[in-house]
Amino acid sequence: YSGLHMVPISFLSWSQLLHSGVLRDLERQNQKKENIRLLEEQIALTKQLMEERDKALMAKGSQQP
């Protein structure tokens, strides 16, 4: 009879482990999405900075005799 009580406890432990694993996976996925978003933002800002730098260099070059 005591063996019957172990089945739900064991099942509960496995379901808790599975649930915590799923939560960790979701957290990793969300972190990966955030990292990609930040990387894309960094790329866009770098491109913008380089374009502004190039414009400033061309303007400076056209002012010289």
C-alpha positions as CSV (number, residue, x, y, z in Angstrom):
1,Y,0.0,0.0,0.0
2,S,2.8,2.4,0.7
3,G,4.1,1.8,-2.8
4,L,0.9,3.4,-4.2
5,H,1.7,6.6,-2.4
6,M,5.1,6.8,-4.0
7,V,3.7,6.9,-7.5
8,P,2.0,10.3,-7.3
9,I,5.0,11.7,-5.4
10,S,7.4,10.4,-8.1
11,F,5.1,11.7,-10.8
12,L,4.9,15.0,-9.1
13,S,8.7,15.2,-8.9
14,W,9.1,14.4,-12.6
15,S,6.4,16.9,-13.6
16,Q,8.0,19.6,-11.4
17,L,11.4,18.8,-13.1
18,L,9.8,18.9,-16.5
19,H,8.0,22.2,-15.7
20,S,11.2,23.8,-14.4
21,G,13.1,22.6,-17.5
22,V,10.4,24.1,-19.7
23,L,10.6,27.4,-17.8
24,R,14.4,27.5,-18.1
25,D,14.1,26.8,-21.9
26,L,11.6,29.7,-22.2
27,E,13.9,32.0,-20.3
28,R,16.8,31.0,-22.5
29,Q,14.6,31.7,-25.6
30,N,13.6,35.1,-24.3
31,Q,17.2,36.0,-23.5
32,K,18.3,34.9,-27.0
33,K,15.6,37.1,-28.6
34,E,16.7,40.0,-26.4
35,N,20.4,39.5,-27.3
36,I,19.5,39.4,-31.0
37,R,17.4,42.6,-30.7
38,L,20.3,44.3,-28.9
39,L,22.8,43.1,-31.5
40,E,20.5,44.4,-34.4
41,E,20.2,47.7,-32.6
42,Q,24.0,47.9,-32.2
43,I,24.5,47.2,-35.9
44,A,22.0,49.9,-36.9
45,L,23.6,52.4,-34.6
46,T,27.1,51.6,-35.8
47,K,25.9,51.9,-39.5
48,Q,24.3,55.3,-38.6
49,L,27.5,56.5,-36.9
50,M,29.7,55.5,-39.8
51,E,27.4,57.3,-42.3
52,E,27.5,60.4,-40.2
53,R,31.2,60.2,-39.9
54,D,31.6,59.8,-43.7
55,K,29.3,62.8,-44.3
56,A,31.4,64.9,-41.9
57,L,34.6,63.8,-43.6
58,M,33.3,64.6,-47.1
59,A,32.0,68.0,-45.9
60,K,35.4,68.7,-44.3
61,G,37.2,67.6,-47.4
62,S,35.1,69.8,-49.7
63,Q,35.9,72.9,-47.6
64,Q,39.6,72.6,-48.1
65,P,41.1,74.4,-51.1
